[in-house]
Amino acid sequence: MTSCSEDTDTTPLPQSIDLRSVENDLQKLRGRLRTVAEFIHDPAHDFAARHALALRLGLPVPTPAPAARQTKEATR
């Protein structure tokens, strides 16, 4: 029979501490990847730089903005 103190013991196991640490690291990396992807697909930045960065990181490359849209943005 188990005692009451064993049933209420909330001390984390070493494996759960390691898993939490890995999950936190993964969350940070996903956030960084999201930031990089937003930069790569933001037409406000130089297309060549965004394209090269996407290729270097193995991410989908951005598509160039249509010429009509580029001209419209340049006249603002």
C-alpha positions in Angstrom: 0.0 0.0 0.0 1.3 3.5 -0.8 1.4 6.3 1.6 -0.4 9.6 1.0 2.9 11.5 0.6 3.9 9.3 -2.3 0.7 10.0 -4.1 1.1 13.8 -3.9 4.8 14.0 -4.7 5.1 16.5 -7.6 8.9 16.4 -7.9 9.6 16.4 -11.7 11.5 13.5 -13.0 14.9 14.2 -14.6 13.6 13.2 -18.0 10.7 15.7 -17.8 13.1 18.5 -16.9 15.3 17.6 -20.0 12.2 17.4 -22.2 10.9 20.8 -21.0 14.3 22.3 -21.8 14.3 20.8 -25.3 10.7 22.0 -25.9 11.7 25.5 -24.9 14.7 25.5 -27.2 12.5 24.2 -30.1 10.0 27.0 -29.4 12.8 29.6 -29.7 14.1 28.1 -32.9 10.6 28.0 -34.4 10.2 31.7 -33.5 13.5 32.5 -35.2 12.6 30.6 -38.3 9.3 32.4 -38.4 11.1 35.8 -38.2 13.5 34.8 -41.0 10.7 33.5 -43.2 8.8 36.9 -42.7 12.0 38.7 -43.7 12.5 36.5 -46.8 9.0 37.2 -48.0 8.8 40.9 -47.2 9.1 42.9 -50.5 10.4 46.0 -48.6 13.8 44.3 -48.5 16.3 43.8 -51.3 15.1 40.8 -53.5 18.6 39.5 -54.2 19.5 39.4 -50.5 16.2 37.7 -49.6 16.6 35.2 -52.4 20.2 34.3 -51.4 19.2 33.9 -47.8 16.4 31.6 -48.6 18.7 29.5 -50.8 21.4 29.4 -48.1 18.9 28.3 -45.4 17.1 25.8 -47.7 13.8 27.7 -47.4 11.3 28.4 -50.2 12.6 31.3 -52.2 10.5 34.5 -52.5 8.8 35.4 -55.8 9.6 38.8 -57.3 6.9 41.4 -57.1 5.1 42.0 -60.4 6.6 44.9 -62.4 3.3 46.9 -62.3 3.3 46.6 -58.5 6.9 47.7 -58.2 6.3 50.7 -60.3 3.2 51.6 -58.3 5.2 51.3 -55.0 8.0 53.4 -56.4 5.7 56.3 -57.2 4.4 56.6 -53.7 
